[in-house]
Amino acid sequence: MGKDYETLDDYAVGDKFISPARTITEADIINFAGLTGDWHPLHTDVEYAAKTPFKERIAHGMLTLSVGMVLPFRLGPYSSFLPRSFIAFYGMESVRFTGPTRIGDTIHCEVEVAEITDKGPDRGVLTTQNSIKNQRGELLVTYIIKVLCGKRK
């Protein structure tokens, strides 16, 4: 990445970022089921899952989204796709689950700046198109994120 993103003014439509990767484990799936109460057998029952089109247990879609969407933050305080002037999470749109995440898949997030919207003299909204993919480059989840950020005075 290399560039220092202090404020919204430091971005341009088309800027791209690729996050570090993380492997989804069986423990992640069981912990997510316990946290959310979603014990659907597709995620937690080996015998049930073997009879599905996936032929094995898969991660919850929301687990993949939750883990994948924060991977860009692991770029570090001076290399995160968020500027240091970040104010608040503004919204999420158009979430689509397009492929299964299997135990042992290593996921990463690809981010592209889609729009920059002025919200007054001191702030604006950064809109990004995001794609979570596995180690084979297969698309698992797509979504749009909007974050409220400060601008230069």
C-alpha positions as CSV (number, residue, x, y, z in Angstrom):
1,M,0.0,0.0,0.0
2,G,2.6,2.5,1.0
3,K,0.5,5.8,0.9
4,D,-0.4,7.5,4.2
5,Y,-4.1,8.1,4.4
6,E,-4.7,10.9,6.9
7,T,-8.0,12.3,5.6
8,L,-10.7,11.6,3.0
9,D,-8.9,14.0,0.7
10,D,-6.0,11.5,0.3
11,Y,-8.2,9.0,-1.6
12,A,-9.1,8.7,-5.2
13,V,-11.8,6.6,-6.9
14,G,-10.1,3.5,-8.1
15,D,-7.6,3.2,-5.2
16,K,-7.2,-0.5,-4.4
17,F,-6.1,-2.4,-1.3
18,I,-5.6,-6.1,-0.5
19,S,-5.7,-7.2,3.1
20,P,-3.6,-9.8,4.9
21,A,-5.1,-13.3,4.9
22,R,-6.5,-15.5,7.7
23,T,-7.4,-19.1,7.8
24,I,-10.9,-20.1,8.9
25,T,-10.8,-23.0,11.4
26,E,-13.2,-25.4,12.9
27,A,-12.8,-23.5,16.2
28,D,-13.9,-20.3,14.4
29,I,-17.1,-22.0,13.3
30,I,-17.9,-23.5,16.7
31,N,-17.1,-20.3,18.5
32,F,-19.3,-18.3,16.1
33,A,-22.2,-20.8,16.6
34,G,-21.9,-20.4,20.3
35,L,-21.7,-16.6,20.2
36,T,-24.7,-16.2,17.8
37,G,-26.8,-19.2,18.7
38,D,-26.7,-20.4,15.1
39,W,-26.1,-24.1,15.4
40,H,-27.5,-25.0,12.0
41,P,-26.2,-28.5,11.2
42,L,-24.8,-27.3,7.9
43,H,-22.1,-25.7,10.0
44,T,-21.9,-28.0,13.0
45,D,-22.9,-31.6,12.1
46,V,-20.5,-33.6,9.9
47,E,-23.1,-36.2,9.0
48,Y,-25.8,-33.7,8.0
49,A,-23.4,-31.6,6.0
50,A,-22.0,-34.6,4.1
51,K,-25.5,-35.0,2.5
52,T,-25.7,-31.4,1.3
53,P,-24.5,-30.0,-2.0
54,F,-21.3,-28.8,-0.2
55,K,-20.5,-32.4,1.0
56,E,-18.9,-31.0,4.2
57,R,-19.4,-28.4,6.9
58,I,-19.0,-24.8,5.8
59,A,-18.6,-21.6,7.7
60,H,-21.6,-19.3,8.4
61,G,-21.9,-16.6,5.7
62,M,-21.9,-14.0,8.5
63,L,-18.7,-15.5,10.0
64,T,-17.0,-15.1,6.6
65,L,-18.3,-11.6,6.3
66,S,-17.4,-10.6,9.9
67,V,-13.8,-12.0,9.7
68,G,-13.2,-10.9,6.1
69,M,-14.4,-7.3,6.5
70,V,-12.0,-6.5,9.3
71,L,-8.9,-8.0,7.6
72,P,-8.1,-4.6,5.9
73,F,-7.7,-3.2,9.4
74,R,-4.7,-5.6,9.9
75,L,-2.7,-3.5,7.5
76,G,-1.6,-1.5,10.5
77,P,-2.2,2.0,11.9
78,Y,-0.3,3.7,9.0
79,S,-1.3,1.3,6.3
80,S,-5.0,0.6,7.0
81,F,-7.4,1.4,4.2
82,L,-9.2,3.6,6.7
83,P,-7.8,7.2,7.2
84,R,-6.7,8.3,10.6
85,S,-9.6,10.8,10.5
86,F,-12.1,7.9,10.5
87,I,-15.2,9.0,12.5
88,A,-17.8,6.2,12.2
89,F,-19.1,3.2,10.3
90,Y,-21.8,4.7,8.1
91,G,-23.4,1.7,6.5
92,M,-23.2,-1.5,4.5
93,E,-25.1,-2.4,1.3
94,S,-25.6,-5.0,-1.3
95,V,-24.2,-8.0,0.6
96,R,-24.1,-11.2,-1.5
97,F,-22.8,-14.6,-0.4
98,T,-21.5,-16.1,-3.6
99,G,-19.5,-19.2,-2.5
100,P,-18.9,-21.4,0.5
101,T,-16.1,-20.9,3.0
102,R,-14.7,-24.3,4.0
103,I,-12.8,-25.3,7.1
104,G,-9.1,-24.5,6.2
105,D,-9.8,-21.9,3.6
106,T,-7.6,-18.8,3.9
107,I,-9.5,-15.7,3.1
108,H,-8.5,-12.1,2.3
109,C,-10.4,-8.9,1.3
110,E,-9.9,-6.8,-1.8
111,V,-11.1,-3.2,-1.4
112,E,-11.6,-0.6,-4.1
113,V,-12.7,3.0,-3.6
114,A,-15.9,3.4,-5.5
115,E,-17.1,6.9,-4.4
116,I,-16.2,9.9,-2.3
117,T,-19.1,12.0,-1.1
118,D,-18.9,15.4,0.5
119,K,-20.9,15.9,3.7
120,G,-19.9,19.4,4.5
121,P,-16.7,21.3,5.2
122,D,-15.1,18.9,7.6
123,R,-16.3,15.4,6.6
124,G,-17.4,13.1,3.9
125,V,-18.2,9.4,3.1
126,L,-15.8,7.0,1.7
127,T,-17.6,4.2,-0.2
128,T,-15.7,1.0,-1.1
129,Q,-16.6,-2.1,-3.1
130,N,-15.3,-5.1,-1.2
131,S,-14.7,-8.7,-2.2
132,I,-13.8,-11.6,0.1
133,K,-11.9,-14.4,-1.7
134,N,-10.3,-17.6,-0.7
135,Q,-6.8,-18.9,-1.4
136,R,-7.9,-20.0,-4.9
137,G,-9.2,-16.6,-5.8
138,E,-12.8,-17.8,-5.6
139,L,-15.3,-15.1,-4.7
140,L,-17.1,-15.8,-1.4
141,V,-18.8,-12.5,-0.4
142,T,-19.2,-9.1,-2.0
143,Y,-20.5,-5.9,-0.3
144,I,-20.3,-2.2,-0.2
145,I,-19.1,-0.3,2.9
146,K,-19.5,3.4,3.7
147,V,-17.4,5.1,6.4
148,L,-17.6,8.7,7.6
149,C,-14.2,10.4,7.6
150,G,-12.8,13.8,8.3
151,K,-11.5,16.1,5.6
152,R,-8.7,18.7,5.6
153,K,-9.8,22.0,6.9
